[in-house]
Amino acid sequence: MPTAKLASGLPSGDANGLLAIVEHLIGAPHDLHVVVALVDCKRTTTDNDTGEVVPTARVRRIEVISDPTDGQRLISLLRRAYETRTGKAVLPLALEDELRAVFGQGVDPDTGEIRP
């Protein structure tokens, strides 16, 4: 199975939307936050023995998604992307639990819709 890495740095200035929640990250370090990020490939590393090439993704822009309506849309997009990538028709329980923790609502595993 292929692998990928993530560069440790974040963009500076206005491209780093995490700056909007710095105080919350400090005050509640275990709370989950939904973000949308744009990435590209900062570098690739080739294992000369196996020929395996591992890309290192770089975050070019990142924004926090805090609006509940946007969160509902994001859950639908996340579900669709997961199904397309894996061929599985439902979100894994761990992901449902994480989404519920972020948005405070249940997610219907069959439809991906948010339940009150």
C-alpha positions in Angstrom: 0.0 0.0 0.0 1.4 3.4 -0.9 2.2 5.9 1.9 2.4 9.6 2.2 3.7 12.1 4.8 2.7 15.5 5.9 5.2 18.4 6.2 5.2 19.7 9.8 5.0 23.4 8.9 1.9 25.5 8.3 1.5 28.4 5.9 2.2 31.9 7.4 0.0 34.9 7.5 -3.5 34.9 6.1 -3.1 31.4 4.6 -3.1 29.9 8.2 -6.7 29.9 9.3 -5.8 28.0 12.5 -4.7 31.3 13.9 -8.4 32.1 14.4 -8.7 29.3 17.0 -5.3 29.5 18.8 -6.9 30.4 22.1 -9.4 27.6 21.8 -6.6 25.1 20.9 -4.7 26.2 24.0 -7.8 26.3 26.3 -9.3 23.0 25.2 -6.5 21.0 23.6 -8.6 17.8 23.2 -11.5 19.4 21.3 -11.8 18.4 17.7 -12.0 21.0 14.9 -13.0 20.5 11.3 -10.6 22.2 8.8 -10.4 22.4 5.1 -6.9 22.4 3.6 -5.3 22.9 0.2 -2.1 20.8 -0.2 0.5 20.2 -2.8 3.7 18.1 -2.8 6.7 19.7 -1.1 9.1 16.9 -2.0 9.3 13.2 -2.8 11.7 10.7 -1.2 12.9 7.7 -3.1 14.1 4.5 -1.4 17.0 3.5 -3.6 16.7 -0.2 -2.6 13.0 -0.7 -3.3 12.2 2.2 -5.6 9.3 3.3 -3.4 8.6 7.0 -3.8 7.0 8.7 -0.8 5.5 12.2 -1.3 5.5 14.8 1.5 2.4 16.9 1.3 2.6 20.6 2.2 -0.4 22.6 3.5 -0.7 25.7 1.3 -3.9 27.0 2.9 -6.0 25.9 5.9 -9.3 27.2 7.2 -11.4 26.2 10.2 -15.0 25.2 9.5 -17.2 26.1 12.4 -20.6 26.9 10.9 -23.0 23.9 11.6 -24.6 24.2 8.1 -21.2 24.1 6.5 -20.4 21.2 8.8 -23.4 19.2 7.4 -22.3 19.8 3.9 -18.7 18.8 4.8 -20.0 15.5 6.4 -21.7 14.7 3.1 -18.6 15.5 1.1 -16.4 13.5 3.5 -18.8 10.5 3.2 -18.8 10.7 -0.6 -15.1 10.9 -0.8 -14.6 8.1 1.6 -17.0 5.9 -0.3 -15.3 6.7 -3.6 -11.8 6.0 -2.3 -12.6 2.8 -0.4 -15.7 1.4 -2.1 -17.3 1.1 1.4 -20.9 2.4 1.7 -20.8 3.8 5.3 -18.5 5.8 7.5 -16.4 3.9 10.0 -17.8 4.1 13.6 -14.7 6.0 14.8 -15.2 8.7 12.1 -18.9 9.0 13.0 -17.9 9.5 16.7 -15.4 12.1 15.8 -17.9 14.0 13.6 -20.5 13.8 16.4 -18.0 15.2 18.9 -17.3 18.1 16.6 -20.8 19.0 15.6 -22.7 17.7 18.7 -25.2 15.6 16.6 -25.6 12.1 15.4 -24.8 11.0 11.9 -27.1 8.4 10.2 -24.6 5.7 9.0 -26.9 4.8 6.1 -27.5 8.2 4.7 -24.8 10.4 6.2 -27.4 12.9 7.3 -27.1 14.6 10.6 -29.7 13.6 13.2 -30.9 16.0 15.9 
